[in-house]
Each structure stands twice: as C-alpha cells, then as structure tokens.
C-alpha cells in the first residue's frame, strides 16, 4: 500500500510539474528576479564553501539574493531612464519641443 501511495504521488507531481512548465515559457522574468536568482545561487555556493556547512550556504544565499535584487533593480531603472531619454529626443526632433512642455507662441499683431 505504501508503494502505491508513493508512486501515485510521484506520478501526480510529474504531471503537475510538466503542465506548469509549458506555461512558464510565456512569462518573462524581471531584472530584479534575474538578479535575485543569480545572486542567491552565487551567494549559496560561496557561503557553502566558506562556511563548510548548510548554514553558511543559507546565509550566503539570502545575502546574495538581496544584493542581486538591488543590482537588478538599479539595472532596470537605468534601462528605463535611457528609454525615456531616447523617447524625449525623438519627440523633440519631430515636434521641436519636449513632451508635456508648455510651448509659448508669440501673439500675432
């Protein structure tokens, strides 16, 4: 009976996992998420090597994930700033003024 329960659980987990993987390809990971994943993995490896136990890996992973999130967030903000600057320059070239700016026109006499 135990084997039946174990095998049923394994089969069910495989079915649910493969169903979610198909939908995971449609989603994009944010810059913050990428930074947290990379930082957490790197921190866990370094913490595990330095601490020579699981506790060091957990602490290193947590610190690395936090640092990676911060770096990813700054990367996102810098990219968005560049995109806004490019948009403003293109708008200026086309219209002669920046967007949402008051344009003074001399009254005709």
Beta strands, then each sheet from edge to edge (+ up, - down):
end
